[in-house]
């Protein structure tokens, strides 16, 4: 009997082993899954239906960077004017070596993908191999992430394919930072609150027929060339002290801007603008470089009725006209990043409802050389993105900073938040001020907006609701370079706004510039625009001229600005002490002596910073 029992036991063991060997690898992976991240669907978005199984997603998997802490150390050392390594920026290869994932992480991710029938040969990698990309149908991504995708509609009628919750095998949680597109509803597109149109009597196409009679002159005063009706390049150059500076190393020094989904920089409009307001630069309208990424928009034909109604290219024209108007002859590069038309629920063809922002980042990080300054006027509410996405994107900005690139972002156009929208997205629906992203990232320089000239004050326009934005991140803690001045500002507020903002978060903006009533040529006519979309390219253009002077003197460009700015650069800025970031039914954060959460340290006194 013992022999029989022993034989039966051995037979059972063989059967169990055989069953385990024959079990589907998907069953094994399924059993080891755990939720990686949950993010509530933001306000203004509603679920429409399940996503079509054959809808194609451009899946991007961010692997944990093996030495990001070391990269951050390098970033701060080369950006601190008191450190002996100041200005010794890293090469792209040196950055890639620091952020590449471990071989073990790559192997485990490859095994996971292979278990779902995805072979290495199908994958594309970033230069550092910290990002893996592959186009997959929704049905396969749902199995890969143990989730269900849906079609979500924004109140403006646009659609995205997203999922509020996704999972990974437990052993991959420590190796994968995020997967997109999943639960990020970030839309880096020109918003109506970003570019404010103001009708000004007397501005028409007829006024573009003759070039400006008065050329730039260092003898002209701000009072002579600036007025509250509209702001021109000559006004900005005079106000910020660049009017008599001639760039010495154009080509060695470059400046860039970004466009997303549908925005372009119309050369004909830019030519008309420059012919009127900076005649010697007019030919540059047809020379500046456009790098088209993922089918980005570079339309140069007249807009159709639908495009005109949506204000297409208002943002793009404003950026290009402002930067060339200040920086000529410094070469401009416009990065225009696109995608296919918005996904429609009844459309079964594969379309792109992915993350154009990450597409741009992956592109620029793969370039060996880049403009030393890049202006970006696009942002969204911080709470529209999950923390993993925000952290991963922000860390990518750190890579660019370590390479000596200065990144500028607008601080928003609704003060501390547009009234009626100031509620949390965590399921509690609590009242809150609304932080902006990527503005809240500590590795970029955020720009607020001012108006008037003697003195400059916080930019507000009651006719269109524009208020220069400011606030504190709920994701990113206050960086060391901000600790003293931002801590003092928060203390000065006392109990005011308690519970509405994160007192220990990264504060923004860092600086400010004019952002009110900018003259812009669009569709062959003059319009007036408000917004941090105007102040951002303005401040970026001034810094680009600083870089020109530095490079001409045999010095490195400024790179990541903030450590220098908070250490000593603030001394070259005009402190703005009047106005506030009105919003959310409150007066918002006030301007004050020193740094404040509406104009930062203020606006340039002169481009001849004490570098």
Phi, psi and omega in degrees: 000319179298321179296318179297312179301319179298319179295320179296319179298317180295322179295319178298319178298318179297318180296318179297315181297319180295318179298320180295321181292326182274350182298145178298135176300333178293324178296320180294315181295321181299320184292339184258008183283150172214151181298128177271318183201143175234134178219126183295146176293126183294159173303156180080354176248141177220146180288136180255312184192174171292149179285140176303137184299331184263004176295130186268129177249137174273089187285131177234124183250119180265116178273152179297131180281129191293330185224045181297323179303322178290321176299315180298322177299314178300316182304312183288327179291316182282352181253354182265115183296345179264357180268145183293344179265009184306130178085355181272069186293153182278155172277167178298322179295321179294321177295315181300324180296327181281330186258356180297146178285168176287155178298326178296318179298315179299316182297317181294321179292319177299318179298317179299313181294319179298325177298342177253016176083014182257116184268159180304323184298340181274349189268150171242147185235150168288163181305325179272357182061021176271354174234134174244133182235142176199141176271125184222150174288154180307318184302320180284322178296323178298321177289323182297322185250009180048058186213180175227125178270149177226162172270126178245141180246133174277159181296343177274001177099349179283160185233152171221152173256115186213169174222134182284345183217136178216159187230165176218158169303141187305323184288350179262352182303322182279352184251340181245124180281311181201164173229133178229152357277131175229270187247019174268127178252020181297133180230096182278056181247158178300123180257156179300334178277355180270318180241116183259124180266132179233126178280128180239119180302142176093350178263119182209175180298329181300326183287354178269355188289332181244137176297158178299135182283333184257116176279169179299144177209135178288351179278344182281145180261165177302319180299329182280329188250351181245140173214164186283350182287311176201151183257133181243166175302322179298320176299311182297317182293326178285314181300319185256014167074023181256358191298330181256013178263129178253117179307135186260334184229051176298135185108307170291325176253133181224162179225149182227162174221166180237145172232149178227151173023084172099346179270142177219173179244101187288120185291321180297314177297317180297322178297313179301319179298310184292323178300327181277319192247348170206074190307322183294344182259000189304319183296338181296339179300332180255008182244336186297148188276139174240121176255111183272122184244126176053047177073029179301160186276122172231040181297129178241002175273161180302144177292147174277180185299320180294318179295319178296320180295329181273355180075027180305133175079000173303311180296311182299316179295317179304314182297309184294316182295321180293313184293311179295323180299333180261319194263349183312135008262026176299126184295137178254137171242125176258119176267113181247115187250131185231205180179178179286171179302158181303143180293134176247138187302332183264013183253115184270355179286144178299130177226175186252107175244039188267202186255094181298334181295316177293326177300315178297314181299316179298324179294309185290326179293338179275352181275140179287324179232147183217160170302144182287341178228134175228125179262133182225115185260013187252136179201177177207172177299136181303324185284359173281349181241145175287160183301319183299320178294312181300316181296316182295316178295315181299318178296330176292324175297325178298324177298317179294320178298319179296334178273001176094019179262129175268123180250131181238135179227144176289151184271003179103162188237019181230033180061230177274001178148146180286125181305135183099344181246004192272069180225150181290159180248032183251012180096346181268340178059036179283153175293140181200154166283150186256113176284157179253148174227138012276005181309326184281353180293133183286354183259013176233169177252121183264140187239123173269182185233145177235171172215173183065175189226335184219076004262175170284145179225171177301133182284124177218138176226105185291343182286333182232004177083006180288129173221128178303135187270161177191160179166203186222138182290145171264352181256317188254126179290162180298123180288160184302324183294342179262350195308310186290302189289320181287323176300319179295320181295315179300319178298323181293337179283340181060228182270359181298134179068019177306135178083354182260348180209165181270107185292344181251011182274166175299123181270149177211158005279177176265327184215183177208168175199171178306136179211033188226127175057053176280128174288132182218140174263126181215129182058035177077004180232164178271134173228163179247130183236144172248156170144159171291351170291345174265318182291328183294307176296333178294309180295320179300319180295321178296315179296325177299323177290325174300314178300321179302314180295320179295311182297320178298332180269010179079018181252160178284160175292168185293327181067213179301115195281328198297316178302318176295317183299313183282341178279312182207342183298333181301338181294341180263018181242149176275120181290129178259124187236010182233131178113177179202165181274067184305135178170169179054032180072016180232174176286343178073177183295131184272150168292148184204171178297131183083205180291142173214164186271041172213329175230007182060228177274352178113200188250159182299133170285315178203150179293346181280067181298156178277069181282000000 
